[in-house]
Amino acid sequence: MGNFGSFTGTVMDIEDVPIGQHQESDCYKIYTVEQAPDQIVRFTVSPTTYFTDQAVVMPGDTVTGFYDADAPVILIYPPQYSALVMSKEVPGQFTTVAQFDEQLISSDGSLQLLLDDDTPVFLPNGQPFNGSLANRDLIVTYSRTTRSIPAQTTPSRIVVLCRQ
């Protein structure tokens, strides 16, 4: 992966995936997310979609959905993406999903991680991760950044997305 797109908006509707599109369609949901009246995205949420803080998302919640920007998508309106990560808005907390290089700078060059010994690093299943974070896809949760370019932050939590 490594090239992630995102879309932030208000959840307008959550519905089951129509029967027949997936073998276990009752395990899949479609989240309709609206940023403005003419800016709508539909996210397919699967059992493997990672929800930050294991948040339960309901209509009316503000969320950011992250998806593989290199994955093929069907040409429909509104666009529909497979959600890899869903992050429910929490005041004062930010989430980014990106690949980070050897200097722990995000692939878009906007964020650099400053780690300390207390930064918790986990796998999506909640188990500790002790390997190198360089050149990995990471879900980073943080609260404050510097005003430098790239912005620097000491994350409150990191989740490592291991390639399958």
Protein Blocks (a to p, Z undefined) as FASTA:
>chain_A
ZZacddddddfbdcdddehjamblmlpccddddfbfklccdddddfklccehhiacdehi
acdddddfkbccddddddddddfbdcdddehiacddddddfkopafklpaccdddfklcc
ddfkopacfbdfehpacddddfbdcfbdcdddddfbdcddddZZ
